[in-house]
Amino acid sequence: MVTKKECEKLLEIQGEAQADIEFLEELFDEINKITDNPKDYTKNKMSEYLRTLLESPDNKYQLFIRELNKLSLIYGVSIKSIGGVQIGDIKEIEYSNDETSGDLIPNVKWA
């Protein structure tokens, strides 16, 4: 049986997911408008999010951090890491799942 507290948490997760869906729909609509009539748009007319993506499409780390912030808020998990960041094309990844150790160790297969 699912508890009342678990139901409340599920509804909270659903609300957060709905907000993400709405953001993605708005982003999708904005991209469609721009690509349908590119002459009518300049970077200044774009949302800040799209401008950031266009100006630094290779800056995967900053985009990752933005999403990691969201995940930390959702799950209540923060990560303290000094060094150890690897950036590249990942084919497969799986993280260690021993929360008692405090270690977050990726097993990565690079593309």
Secondary structure, DSSP 4 states (H G I P E B T S, - for coil): ---HHHHHHHHHHHHHHHHHHHHHHHHHHHHHHHHHSGGG--GGGS-HHHHHHHH-TT-HHHHHHHHHHHHHHHHT------S----S-EEEEEE---TTT----EEEEE-
